[in-house]
Amino acid sequence: MKKQVTLLKEYTKGLWEINPVFKQVLGMCPTLAVTVSAINGIAMALATTFVLVLSSLIISIIRKLIPPQVRIASYIVIIATFVTIADLVMKAQFPELSKSLGPFIPLIVVNCLILGRAEAFASKNTPVRALFDSLGNGTGFLIVLFIIGSIREILGSGTILGFHIMPLTFEPWLIMILPAGAFLTLGLLMGLANFYVDHKKNKERESIIEKFRSSKQLPTIETEA
């Protein structure tokens, strides 16, 4: 019988193990397009998380009532409902931020991250597990967009969350606020993430080999004794 994963594990796996950007490579369009600043990245990630959590919860609750033949269409209708709510709230409460994000809030409805988690997890698990899974993936998405947005804002504008932190002599890197800066930042971060994973695997492999060698030496020593 397959061992049941704890709720904490359901949440934390989205932070790194199946991080939407670094591991699943999902949601690349908003990741690259809106991260000119840290606040844009935070707003986009929060809106996406709002839609992801509520749509996953509803889909999990009614998963047994949805006919298999129309499940994708049903998921999209549910997702579109919460995207509309997020878009209207953004326009009403944060008009400048909504204008800055442009069409990318409405485009959440076709974000492969949300539809992917609905199909792969929410439609097959209980509402509680779907809730923790979506929260974890949303948090992982938020962390990545904040990091990318912060790097681009610091190097491209000399500010972070609107506060000037770089010396007055610092010359902003124009490329960092252009599309090329998004690709460059994301590529370097993904490279670092892959390097860390490979380094960790090599360390674990060396540790296993060392333990194996040690266990092989024990019988020999005992026999000679």
DOKE-409290 format. One record per atom (N, C-alpha, C): residue number from 0; residue in one letter; atom name; z, y, x. Coordinates in pm, whole numbers. Layout:
REM residues N
NODE   num   residuo   atomo        w        v        u
NODE   NUM         a      CA        Z        Y        X
...
REM end
This chain:
REM residues 225
NODE   num   residuo   atomo        w        v        u
NODE     0         m       N        0     -120       84
NODE     0         m      CA        0        0        0
NODE     0         m       C        0      125       88
NODE     1         k       N      -85      220       51
NODE     1         k      CA      -97      342      132
NODE     1         k       C       28      428      120
NODE     2         k       N       78      474      236
NODE     2         k      CA      199      555      239
NODE     2         k       C      173      692      178
NODE     3         q       N      264      735       89
NODE     3         q      CA      251      863       21
NODE     3         q       C      283      976      117
NODE     4         v       N      193     1075      122
NODE     4         v      CA      212     1191      208
NODE     4         v       C      311     1286      143
NODE     5         t       N      402     1342      221
NODE     5         t      CA      501     1434      167
NODE     5         t       C      435     1565      125
NODE     6         l       N      502     1638       36
NODE     6         l      CA      449     1766      -10
NODE     6         l       C      440     1868      103
NODE     7         l       N      536     1862      195
NODE     7         l      CA      531     1952      311
NODE     7         l       C      407     1925      394
NODE     8         k       N      373     1797      412
NODE     8         k      CA      254     1760      487
NODE     8         k       C      128     1806      415
NODE     9         e       N      129     1796      281
NODE     9         e      CA       14     1843      203
NODE     9         e       C      -11     1991      229
NODE    10         y       N       99     2066      247
NODE    10         y      CA       84     2210      272
NODE    10         y       C       43     2238      417
NODE    11         t       N      115     2180      511
NODE    11         t      CA       93     2214      653
NODE    11         t       C      -41     2165      707
NODE    12         k       N     -100     2062      647
NODE    12         k      CA     -228     2012      698
NODE    12         k       C     -337     2119      688
NODE    13         g       N     -325     2207      590
NODE    13         g      CA     -424     2313      574
NODE    13         g       C     -415     2422      679
NODE    14         l       N     -299     2430      745
NODE    14         l      CA     -281     2533      847
NODE    14         l       C     -359     2502      973
NODE    15         w       N     -370     2371     1007
NODE    15         w      CA     -441     2334     1130
NODE    15         w       C     -524     2207     1116
NODE    16         e       N     -464     2100     1069
NODE    16         e      CA     -530     1969     1067
NODE    16         e       C     -664     1972      993
NODE    17         i       N     -668     2037      877
NODE    17         i      CA     -794     2052      804
NODE    17         i       C     -817     2200      774
NODE    18         n       N     -790     2285      872
NODE    18         n      CA     -809     2430      853
NODE    18         n       C     -949     2458      800
NODE    19         p       N     -960     2537      693
NODE    19         p      CA    -1090     2560      630
NODE    19         p       C    -1198     2611      724
NODE    20         v       N    -1161     2696      819
NODE    20         v      CA    -1260     2757      908
NODE    20         v       C    -1281     2674     1034
NODE    21         f       N    -1173     2644     1107
NODE    21         f      CA    -1186     2577     1236
NODE    21         f       C    -1219     2429     1224
NODE    22         k       N    -1172     2363     1118
NODE    22         k      CA    -1191     2218     1105
NODE    22         k       C    -1300     2182     1004
NODE    23         q       N    -1293     2241      884
NODE    23         q      CA    -1390     2208      781
NODE    23         q       C    -1515     2295      789
NODE    24         v       N    -1504     2408      859
NODE    24         v      CA    -1615     2504      873
NODE    24         v       C    -1667     2542      733
NODE    25         l       N    -1576     2585      647
NODE    25         l      CA    -1609     2629      513
NODE    25         l       C    -1577     2777      497
NODE    26         g       N    -1643     2841      403
NODE    26         g      CA    -1618     2983      379
NODE    26         g       C    -1665     3072      492
NODE    27         m       N    -1774     3034      557
NODE    27         m      CA    -1823     3111      671
NODE    27         m       C    -1877     3249      632
NODE    28         c       N    -1933     3259      512
NODE    28         c      CA    -1992     3387      470
NODE    28         c       C    -1888     3498      467
NODE    29         p       N    -1777     3486      391
NODE    29         p      CA    -1676     3592      394
NODE    29         p       C    -1606     3603      528
NODE    30         t       N    -1591     3491      597
NODE    30         t      CA    -1525     3495      728
NODE    30         t       C    -1599     3587      824
NODE    31         l       N    -1729     3583      821
NODE    31         l      CA    -1810     3664      912
NODE    31         l       C    -1837     3804      857
NODE    32         a       N    -1847     3816      725
NODE    32         a      CA    -1896     3941      666
NODE    32         a       C    -1788     4047      645
NODE    33         v       N    -1667     4007      608
NODE    33         v      CA    -1568     4107      565
NODE    33         v       C    -1461     4136      669
NODE    34         t       N    -1464     4066      783
NODE    34         t      CA    -1354     4079      880
NODE    34         t       C    -1374     4194      979
NODE    35         v       N    -1432     4304      933
NODE    35         v      CA    -1446     4421     1019
NODE    35         v       C    -1309     4479     1052
NODE    36         s       N    -1215     4460      960
NODE    36         s      CA    -1078     4507      981
NODE    36         s       C     -980     4401      932
NODE    37         a       N     -857     4411      977
NODE    37         a      CA     -754     4315      939
NODE    37         a       C     -723     4322      790
NODE    38         i       N     -719     4443      734
NODE    38         i      CA     -685     4457      592
NODE    38         i       C     -792     4396      504
NODE    39         n       N     -918     4407      545
NODE    39         n      CA    -1026     4343      470
NODE    39         n       C    -1011     4191      471
NODE    40         g       N     -977     4137      588
NODE    40         g      CA     -958     3993      600
NODE    40         g       C     -843     3945      513
NODE    41         i       N     -732     4021      513
NODE    41         i      CA     -616     3984      431
NODE    41         i       C     -651     3987      283
NODE    42         a       N     -718     4094      239
NODE    42         a      CA     -753     4108       98
NODE    42         a       C     -846     3997       52
NODE    43         m       N     -946     3967      136
NODE    43         m      CA    -1041     3861      100
NODE    43         m       C     -971     3726       93
NODE    44         a       N     -885     3699      189
NODE    44         a      CA     -814     3570      193
NODE    44         a       C     -718     3557       75
NODE    45         l       N     -649     3664       38
NODE    45         l      CA     -556     3658      -74
NODE    45         l       C     -629     3635     -206
NODE    46         a       N     -743     3703     -221
NODE    46         a      CA     -823     3683     -343
NODE    46         a       C     -874     3540     -351
NODE    47         t       N     -920     3488     -236
NODE    47         t      CA     -969     3350     -232
NODE    47         t       C     -857     3251     -260
NODE    48         t       N     -739     3277     -204
NODE    48         t      CA     -624     3189     -225
NODE    48         t       C     -581     3189     -371
NODE    49         f       N     -582     3306     -434
NODE    49         f      CA     -549     3318     -576
NODE    49         f       C     -640     3228     -660
NODE    50         v       N     -770     3239     -636
NODE    50         v      CA     -867     3157     -710
NODE    50         v       C     -851     3009     -676
NODE    51         l       N     -832     2980     -548
NODE    51         l      CA     -820     2841     -503
NODE    51         l       C     -699     2772     -566
NODE    52         v       N     -584     2839     -564
NODE    52         v      CA     -461     2779     -615
NODE    52         v       C     -469     2755     -766
NODE    53         l       N     -507     2858     -840
NODE    53         l      CA     -508     2844     -986
NODE    53         l       C     -617     2750    -1036
NODE    54         s       N     -734     2757     -975
NODE    54         s      CA     -842     2666    -1017
NODE    54         s       C     -808     2522     -983
NODE    55         s       N     -750     2497     -865
NODE    55         s      CA     -710     2361     -829
NODE    55         s       C     -603     2308     -924
NODE    56         l       N     -509     2394     -961
NODE    56         l      CA     -402     2353    -1051
NODE    56         l       C     -458     2315    -1189
NODE    57         i       N     -546     2398    -1243
NODE    57         i      CA     -604     2371    -1376
NODE    57         i       C     -692     2246    -1372
NODE    58         i       N     -774     2234    -1266
NODE    58         i      CA     -862     2118    -1255
NODE    58         i       C     -781     1990    -1244
NODE    59         s       N     -671     1994    -1170
NODE    59         s      CA     -587     1875    -1157
NODE    59         s       C     -522     1837    -1290
NODE    60         i       N     -481     1938    -1367
NODE    60         i      CA     -416     1912    -1496
NODE    60         i       C     -512     1846    -1596
NODE    61         i       N     -636     1895    -1598
NODE    61         i      CA     -731     1844    -1698
NODE    61         i       C     -833     1747    -1638
NODE    62         r       N     -805     1696    -1518
NODE    62         r      CA     -903     1613    -1448
NODE    62         r       C     -946     1490    -1528
NODE    63         k       N     -855     1433    -1606
NODE    63         k      CA     -888     1313    -1682
NODE    63         k       C     -964     1343    -1811
NODE    64         l       N     -972     1471    -1846
NODE    64         l      CA    -1043     1511    -1968
NODE    64         l       C    -1186     1553    -1941
NODE    65         i       N    -1219     1575    -1812
NODE    65         i      CA    -1353     1623    -1777
NODE    65         i       C    -1447     1504    -1759
NODE    66         p       N    -1556     1496    -1834
NODE    66         p      CA    -1654     1387    -1815
NODE    66         p       C    -1715     1394    -1675
NODE    67         p       N    -1732     1281    -1609
NODE    67         p      CA    -1787     1282    -1472
NODE    67         p       C    -1924     1350    -1462
NODE    68         q       N    -2003     1341    -1570
NODE    68         q      CA    -2138     1395    -1565
NODE    68         q       C    -2141     1548    -1555
NODE    69         v       N    -2037     1615    -1602
NODE    69         v      CA    -2036     1762    -1602
NODE    69         v       C    -1920     1818    -1521
NODE    70         r       N    -1867     1739    -1429
NODE    70         r      CA    -1747     1783    -1359
NODE    70         r       C    -1774     1907    -1273
NODE    71         i       N    -1887     1911    -1200
NODE    71         i      CA    -1916     2027    -1114
NODE    71         i       C    -1935     2153    -1197
NODE    72         a       N    -2009     2142    -1307
NODE    72         a      CA    -2028     2257    -1395
NODE    72         a       C    -1895     2304    -1452
NODE    73         s       N    -1809     2210    -1487
NODE    73         s      CA    -1677     2245    -1540
NODE    73         s       C    -1593     2315    -1435
NODE    74         y       N    -1598     2265    -1312
NODE    74         y      CA    -1523     2328    -1203
NODE    74         y       C    -1568     2473    -1183
NODE    75         i       N    -1699     2494    -1186
NODE    75         i      CA    -1753     2628    -1162
NODE    75         i       C    -1710     2725    -1273
NODE    76         v       N    -1707     2678    -1397
NODE    76         v      CA    -1662     2763    -1507
NODE    76         v       C    -1516     2803    -1488
NODE    77         i       N    -1433     2708    -1449
NODE    77         i      CA    -1290     2737    -1425
NODE    77         i       C    -1274     2834    -1308
NODE    78         i       N    -1347     2807    -1200
NODE    78         i      CA    -1340     2895    -1082
NODE    78         i       C    -1387     3035    -1117
NODE    79         a       N    -1497     3046    -1192
NODE    79         a      CA    -1554     3177    -1229
NODE    79         a       C    -1456     3259    -1312
NODE    80         t       N    -1377     3191    -1394
NODE    80         t      CA    -1277     3261    -1477
NODE    80         t       C    -1176     3335    -1389
NODE    81         f       N    -1124     3266    -1289
NODE    81         f      CA    -1024     3328    -1202
NODE    81         f       C    -1087     3429    -1105
NODE    82         v       N    -1212     3407    -1068
NODE    82         v      CA    -1282     3506     -985
NODE    82         v       C    -1299     3636    -1062
NODE    83         t       N    -1332     3627    -1189
NODE    83         t      CA    -1346     3746    -1273
NODE    83         t       C    -1214     3822    -1281
NODE    84         i       N    -1106     3749    -1298
NODE    84         i      CA     -973     3813    -1302
NODE    84         i       C     -943     3884    -1171
NODE    85         a       N     -968     3816    -1059
NODE    85         a      CA     -942     3875     -927
NODE    85         a       C    -1028     3999     -906
NODE    86         d       N    -1153     3993     -945
NODE    86         d      CA    -1246     4105     -927
NODE    86         d       C    -1202     4226    -1010
NODE    87         l       N    -1165     4203    -1135
NODE    87         l      CA    -1124     4314    -1222
NODE    87         l       C     -994     4378    -1174
NODE    88         v       N     -900     4295    -1130
NODE    88         v      CA     -773     4349    -1078
NODE    88         v       C     -797     4431     -952
NODE    89         m       N     -883     4381     -864
NODE    89         m      CA     -914     4455     -740
NODE    89         m       C     -976     4590     -772
NODE    90         k       N    -1071     4593     -866
NODE    90         k      CA    -1138     4718     -902
NODE    90         k       C    -1042     4816     -968
NODE    91         a       N     -947     4764    -1046
NODE    91         a      CA     -853     4852    -1117
NODE    91         a       C     -742     4903    -1026
NODE    92         q       N     -686     4817     -943
NODE    92         q      CA     -569     4853     -863
NODE    92         q       C     -602     4898     -721
NODE    93         f       N     -709     4843     -663
NODE    93         f      CA     -745     4876     -525
NODE    93         f       C     -895     4909     -517
NODE    94         p       N     -938     5020     -579
NODE    94         p      CA    -1081     5051     -586
NODE    94         p       C    -1148     5068     -450
NODE    95         e       N    -1079     5130     -355
NODE    95         e      CA    -1139     5151     -224
NODE    95         e       C    -1159     5018     -152
NODE    96         l       N    -1058     4932     -161
NODE    96         l      CA    -1067     4800      -98
NODE    96         l       C    -1174     4716     -165
NODE    97         s       N    -1183     4725     -296
NODE    97         s      CA    -1286     4652     -370
NODE    97         s       C    -1425     4699     -329
NODE    98         k       N    -1441     4829     -311
NODE    98         k      CA    -1569     4883     -268
NODE    98         k       C    -1602     4839     -127
NODE    99         s       N    -1500     4831      -41
NODE    99         s      CA    -1520     4788       97
NODE    99         s       C    -1565     4642      105
NODE   100         l       N    -1508     4558       18
NODE   100         l      CA    -1544     4416       19
NODE   100         l       C    -1677     4390      -50
NODE   101         g       N    -1720     4484     -133
NODE   101         g      CA    -1851     4474     -196
NODE   101         g       C    -1867     4352     -285
NODE   102         p       N    -1980     4282     -273
NODE   102         p      CA    -2007     4168     -362
NODE   102         p       C    -1935     4040     -324
NODE   103         f       N    -1856     4043     -217
NODE   103         f      CA    -1798     3917     -168
NODE   103         f       C    -1681     3867     -254
NODE   104         i       N    -1621     3954     -334
NODE   104         i      CA    -1520     3906     -429
NODE   104         i       C    -1587     3824     -540
NODE   105         p       N    -1690     3876     -607
NODE   105         p      CA    -1760     3792     -707
NODE   105         p       C    -1820     3665     -648
NODE   106         l       N    -1860     3671     -523
NODE   106         l      CA    -1923     3555     -460
NODE   106         l       C    -1823     3445     -428
NODE   107         i       N    -1694     3469     -451
NODE   107         i      CA    -1594     3363     -432
NODE   107         i       C    -1628     3243     -520
NODE   108         v       N    -1694     3270     -631
NODE   108         v      CA    -1726     3163     -725
NODE   108         v       C    -1812     3054     -662
NODE   109         v       N    -1889     3088     -560
NODE   109         v      CA    -1972     2988     -493
NODE   109         v       C    -1918     2954     -354
NODE   110         n       N    -1795     2994     -328
NODE   110         n      CA    -1733     2961     -199
NODE   110         n       C    -1712     2809     -191
NODE   111         c       N    -1774     2748      -90
NODE   111         c      CA    -1768     2601      -78
NODE   111         c       C    -1627     2551      -50
NODE   112         l       N    -1539     2637       -1
NODE   112         l      CA    -1400     2597       20
NODE   112         l       C    -1333     2561     -112
NODE   113         i       N    -1350     2646     -212
NODE   113         i      CA    -1284     2625     -341
NODE   113         i       C    -1342     2504     -414
NODE   114         l       N    -1474     2499     -421
NODE   114         l      CA    -1537     2385     -490
NODE   114         l       C    -1512     2255     -414
NODE   115         g       N    -1508     2264     -281
NODE   115         g      CA    -1483     2146     -199
NODE   115         g       C    -1345     2087     -221
NODE   116         r       N    -1242     2172     -227
NODE   116         r      CA    -1106     2123     -251
NODE   116         r       C    -1090     2072     -394
NODE   117         a       N    -1162     2134     -487
NODE   117         a      CA    -1156     2086     -625
NODE   117         a       C    -1212     1946     -636
NODE   118         e       N    -1325     1921     -572
NODE   118         e      CA    -1391     1791     -580
NODE   118         e       C    -1320     1687     -494
NODE   119         a       N    -1276     1727     -375
NODE   119         a      CA    -1219     1630     -281
NODE   119         a       C    -1073     1600     -307
NODE   120         f       N     -999     1695     -363
NODE   120         f      CA     -854     1673     -374
NODE   120         f       C     -800     1696     -515
NODE   121         a       N     -822     1812     -572
NODE   121         a      CA     -760     1845     -701
NODE   121         a       C     -798     1748     -811
NODE   122         s       N     -922     1702     -810
NODE   122         s      CA     -970     1613     -916
NODE   122         s       C     -919     1471     -901
NODE   123         k       N     -848     1443     -792
NODE   123         k      CA     -801     1306     -765
NODE   123         k       C     -650     1297     -750
NODE   124         n       N     -579     1410     -758
NODE   124         n      CA     -435     1410     -734
NODE   124         n       C     -360     1486     -843
NODE   125         t       N     -226     1472     -838
NODE   125         t      CA     -141     1536     -939
NODE   125         t       C     -140     1688     -921
NODE   126         p       N     -102     1762    -1025
NODE   126         p      CA      -97     1908    -1014
NODE   126         p       C       -9     1960     -901
NODE   127         v       N      106     1896     -879
NODE   127         v      CA      197     1941     -774
NODE   127         v       C      131     1927     -637
NODE   128         r       N       68     1814     -611
NODE   128         r      CA        1     1793     -483
NODE   128         r       C     -119     1886     -468
NODE   129         a       N     -190     1907     -578
NODE   129         a      CA     -304     2000     -574
NODE   129         a       C     -256     2142     -543
NODE   130         l       N     -139     2178     -596
NODE   130         l      CA      -82     2310     -570
NODE   130         l       C      -50     2328     -423
NODE   131         f       N       18     2231     -362
NODE   131         f      CA       56     2242     -221
NODE   131         f       C      -68     2236     -130
NODE   132         d       N     -165     2153     -166
NODE   132         d      CA     -287     2144      -87
NODE   132         d       C     -363     2277      -88
NODE   133         s       N     -377     2336     -205
NODE   133         s      CA     -450     2463     -216
NODE   133         s       C     -375     2577     -147
NODE   134         l       N     -242     2577     -159
NODE   134         l      CA     -163     2679      -89
NODE   134         l       C     -178     2668       62
NODE   135         g       N     -178     2544      113
NODE   135         g      CA     -194     2523      256
NODE   135         g       C     -329     2567      306
NODE   136         n       N     -434     2532      233
NODE   136         n      CA     -569     2573      272
NODE   136         n       C     -586     2724      261
NODE   137         g       N     -527     2782      157
NODE   137         g      CA     -534     2928      143
NODE   137         g       C     -462     3000      255
NODE   138         t       N     -346     2948      294
NODE   138         t      CA     -270     3007      405
NODE   138         t       C     -347     2995      536
NODE   139         g       N     -407     2877      559
NODE   139         g      CA     -488     2858      679
NODE   139         g       C     -605     2954      683
NODE   140         f       N     -669     2974      569
NODE   140         f      CA     -781     3068      558
NODE   140         f       C     -734     3211      585
NODE   141         l       N     -617     3246      532
NODE   141         l      CA     -560     3379      553
NODE   141         l       C     -531     3404      701
NODE   142         i       N     -473     3307      768
NODE   142         i      CA     -438     3323      910
NODE   142         i       C     -563     3348      993
NODE   143         v       N     -668     3270      969
NODE   143         v      CA     -791     3284     1048
NODE   143         v       C     -857     3419     1021
NODE   144         l       N     -868     3459      894
NODE   144         l      CA     -932     3587      864
NODE   144         l       C     -851     3705      918
NODE   145         f       N     -718     3693      918
NODE   145         f      CA     -636     3800      975
NODE   145         f       C     -656     3809     1126
NODE   146         i       N     -661     3695     1194
NODE   146         i      CA     -680     3696     1339
NODE   146         i       C     -816     3755     1375
NODE   147         i       N     -921     3708     1308
NODE   147         i      CA    -1056     3759     1338
NODE   147         i       C    -1065     3907     1307
NODE   148         g       N    -1011     3948     1190
NODE   148         g      CA    -1015     4088     1153
NODE   148         g       C     -937     4176     1248
NODE   149         s       N     -822     4126     1295
NODE   149         s      CA     -739     4203     1389
NODE   149         s       C     -810     4222     1522
NODE   150         i       N     -869     4114     1575
NODE   150         i      CA     -940     4123     1703
NODE   150         i       C    -1056     4222     1693
NODE   151         r       N    -1135     4211     1586
NODE   151         r      CA    -1250     4300     1571
NODE   151         r       C    -1207     4445     1551
NODE   152         e       N    -1099     4466     1476
NODE   152         e      CA    -1053     4603     1451
NODE   152         e       C     -995     4666     1578
NODE   153         i       N     -918     4588     1652
NODE   153         i      CA     -857     4642     1775
NODE   153         i       C     -965     4679     1876
NODE   154         l       N    -1058     4587     1900
NODE   154         l      CA    -1160     4612     2001
NODE   154         l       C    -1271     4704     1951
NODE   155         g       N    -1296     4703     1819
NODE   155         g      CA    -1404     4784     1766
NODE   155         g       C    -1364     4923     1724
NODE   156         s       N    -1235     4942     1688
NODE   156         s      CA    -1190     5073     1642
NODE   156         s       C    -1065     5123     1714
NODE   157         g       N     -998     5034     1784
NODE   157         g      CA     -876     5074     1855
NODE   157         g       C     -755     5081     1764
NODE   158         t       N     -766     5023     1643
NODE   158         t      CA     -657     5029     1547
NODE   158         t       C     -622     4889     1497
NODE   159         i       N     -509     4878     1430
NODE   159         i      CA     -468     4754     1363
NODE   159         i       C     -400     4794     1233
NODE   160         l       N     -455     4746     1121
NODE   160         l      CA     -406     4783      987
NODE   160         l       C     -403     4935      969
NODE   161         g       N     -499     5002     1033
NODE   161         g      CA     -510     5147     1020
NODE   161         g       C     -429     5227     1119
NODE   162         f       N     -343     5163     1197
NODE   162         f      CA     -260     5232     1296
NODE   162         f       C     -326     5226     1432
NODE   163         h       N     -336     5340     1497
NODE   163         h      CA     -399     5346     1628
NODE   163         h       C     -304     5290     1734
NODE   164         i       N     -348     5188     1808
NODE   164         i      CA     -261     5125     1907
NODE   164         i       C     -319     5127     2049
NODE   165         m       N     -448     5151     2060
NODE   165         m      CA     -511     5151     2193
NODE   165         m       C     -497     5287     2259
NODE   166         p       N     -498     5293     2394
NODE   166         p      CA     -489     5423     2464
NODE   166         p       C     -605     5515     2425
NODE   167         l       N     -580     5644     2438
NODE   167         l      CA     -684     5741     2404
NODE   167         l       C     -807     5727     2492
NODE   168         t       N     -787     5671     2609
NODE   168         t      CA     -899     5652     2701
NODE   168         t       C     -984     5529     2667
NODE   169         f       N     -936     5449     2572
NODE   169         f      CA    -1009     5328     2536
NODE   169         f       C    -1139     5361     2464
NODE   170         e       N    -1247     5302     2511
NODE   170         e      CA    -1378     5321     2447
NODE   170         e       C    -1404     5203     2355
NODE   171         p       N    -1409     5226     2222
NODE   171         p      CA    -1429     5115     2127
NODE   171         p       C    -1558     5038     2156
NODE   172         w       N    -1551     4908     2137
NODE   172         w      CA    -1668     4822     2154
NODE   172         w       C    -1744     4820     2023
NODE   173         l       N    -1855     4889     2018
NODE   173         l      CA    -1932     4901     1896
NODE   173         l       C    -1976     4764     1843
NODE   174         i       N    -2004     4673     1934
NODE   174         i      CA    -2055     4542     1893
NODE   174         i       C    -1955     4466     1805
NODE   175         m       N    -1825     4497     1820
NODE   175         m      CA    -1723     4422     1747
NODE   175         m       C    -1721     4454     1598
NODE   176         i       N    -1774     4568     1557
NODE   176         i      CA    -1778     4601     1415
NODE   176         i       C    -1916     4574     1357
NODE   177         l       N    -2003     4516     1438
NODE   177         l      CA    -2136     4475     1392
NODE   177         l       C    -2135     4325     1364
NODE   178         p       N    -2237     4274     1293
NODE   178         p      CA    -2241     4129     1264
NODE   178         p       C    -2230     4042     1389
NODE   179         a       N    -2289     4088     1499
NODE   179         a      CA    -2283     4010     1623
NODE   179         a       C    -2139     3992     1670
NODE   180         g       N    -2054     4092     1645
NODE   180         g      CA    -1913     4082     1685
NODE   180         g       C    -1840     3973     1607
NODE   181         a       N    -1879     3955     1481
NODE   181         a      CA    -1817     3850     1400
NODE   181         a       C    -1853     3712     1455
NODE   182         f       N    -1981     3691     1486
NODE   182         f      CA    -2023     3562     1541
NODE   182         f       C    -1958     3537     1677
NODE   183         l       N    -1951     3640     1759
NODE   183         l      CA    -1891     3626     1892
NODE   183         l       C    -1743     3591     1882
NODE   184         t       N    -1669     3663     1798
NODE   184         t      CA    -1525     3637     1783
NODE   184         t       C    -1498     3498     1727
NODE   185         l       N    -1572     3462     1622
NODE   185         l      CA    -1552     3330     1561
NODE   185         l       C    -1588     3219     1659
NODE   186         g       N    -1698     3236     1732
NODE   186         g      CA    -1740     3135     1829
NODE   186         g       C    -1636     3113     1938
NODE   187         l       N    -1581     3221     1991
NODE   187         l      CA    -1480     3210     2096
NODE   187         l       C    -1352     3144     2043
NODE   188         l       N    -1311     3181     1923
NODE   188         l      CA    -1190     3123     1866
NODE   188         l       C    -1208     2974     1837
NODE   189         m       N    -1325     2937     1787
NODE   189         m      CA    -1352     2795     1761
NODE   189         m       C    -1359     2717     1892
NODE   190         g       N    -1413     2781     1995
NODE   190         g      CA    -1416     2717     2126
NODE   190         g       C    -1277     2693     2180
NODE   191         l       N    -1189     2793     2165
NODE   191         l      CA    -1050     2777     2209
NODE   191         l       C     -979     2667     2130
NODE   192         a       N    -1006     2663     1999
NODE   192         a      CA     -944     2561     1915
NODE   192         a       C     -988     2421     1958
NODE   193         n       N    -1117     2405     1985
NODE   193         n      CA    -1169     2274     2028
NODE   193         n       C    -1116     2236     2167
NODE   194         f       N    -1103     2336     2255
NODE   194         f      CA    -1047     2311     2388
NODE   194         f       C     -903     2262     2377
NODE   195         y       N     -826     2325     2288
NODE   195         y      CA     -685     2285     2269
NODE   195         y       C     -678     2141     2217
NODE   196         v       N     -763     2108     2120
NODE   196         v      CA     -763     1973     2062
NODE   196         v       C     -799     1870     2169
NODE   197         d       N     -904     1898     2248
NODE   197         d      CA     -945     1805     2353
NODE   197         d       C     -837     1789     2459
NODE   198         h       N     -774     1900     2496
NODE   198         h      CA     -667     1896     2596
NODE   198         h       C     -550     1812     2546
NODE   199         k       N     -516     1829     2418
NODE   199         k      CA     -405     1753     2359
NODE   199         k       C     -438     1604     2355
NODE   200         k       N     -563     1570     2320
NODE   200         k      CA     -605     1430     2315
NODE   200         k       C     -601     1367     2454
NODE   201         n       N     -645     1441     2555
NODE   201         n      CA     -641     1390     2693
NODE   201         n       C     -498     1366     2739
NODE   202         k       N     -407     1455     2703
NODE   202         k      CA     -266     1438     2739
NODE   202         k       C     -208     1313     2673
NODE   203         e       N     -241     1294     2544
NODE   203         e      CA     -192     1176     2473
NODE   203         e       C     -250     1048     2532
NODE   204         r       N     -378     1052     2570
NODE   204         r      CA     -443      935     2629
NODE   204         r       C     -380      900     2763
NODE   205         e       N     -353     1003     2844
NODE   205         e      CA     -288      980     2973
NODE   205         e       C     -148      923     2955
NODE   206         s       N      -77      971     2854
NODE   206         s      CA       57      922     2828
NODE   206         s       C       55      775     2787
NODE   207         i       N      -43      738     2703
NODE   207         i      CA      -55      598     2660
NODE   207         i       C      -89      507     2778
NODE   208         i       N     -182      554     2861
NODE   208         i      CA     -222      475     2980
NODE   208         i       C     -104      456     3073
NODE   209         e       N      -25      561     3091
NODE   209         e      CA       92      554     3180
NODE   209         e       C      196      456     3126
NODE   210         k       N      217      459     2994
NODE   210         k      CA      312      364     2934
NODE   210         k       C      262      221     2946
NODE   211         f       N      131      203     2931
NODE   211         f      CA       73       69     2942
NODE   211         f       C       90       15     3085
NODE   212         r       N       65      101     3182
NODE   212         r      CA       81       60     3322
NODE   212         r       C      226       24     3353
NODE   213         s       N      317      104     3300
NODE   213         s      CA      459       78     3323
NODE   213         s       C      502      -55     3261
NODE   214         s       N      453      -84     3140
NODE   214         s      CA      489     -209     3074
NODE   214         s       C      430     -329     3147
NODE   215         k       N      314     -312     3210
NODE   215         k      CA      252     -420     3285
NODE   215         k       C      327     -450     3414
NODE   216         q       N      390     -349     3469
NODE   216         q      CA      462     -366     3596
NODE   216         q       C      597     -435     3576
NODE   217         l       N      656     -424     3456
NODE   217         l      CA      789     -479     3433
NODE   217         l       C      797     -631     3451
NODE   218         p       N      707     -709     3391
NODE   218         p      CA      715     -855     3410
NODE   218         p       C      699     -896     3554
NODE   219         t       N      611     -824     3629
NODE   219         t      CA      589     -857     3770
NODE   219         t       C      715     -837     3851
NODE   220         i       N      783     -728     3824
NODE   220         i      CA      906     -698     3899
NODE   220         i       C     1013     -801     3866
NODE   221         e       N     1023     -837     3737
NODE   221         e      CA     1125     -933     3697
NODE   221         e       C     1096    -1072     3757
NODE   222         t       N      969    -1112     3764
NODE   222         t      CA      931    -1243     3819
NODE   222         t       C      965    -1251     3967
NODE   223         e       N      933    -1142     4039
NODE   223         e      CA      962    -1141     4184
NODE   223         e       C     1112    -1145     4208
NODE   224         a       N     1186    -1081     4119
NODE   224         a      CA     1332    -1081     4135
NODE   224         a       C     1388    -1220     4110
REM end
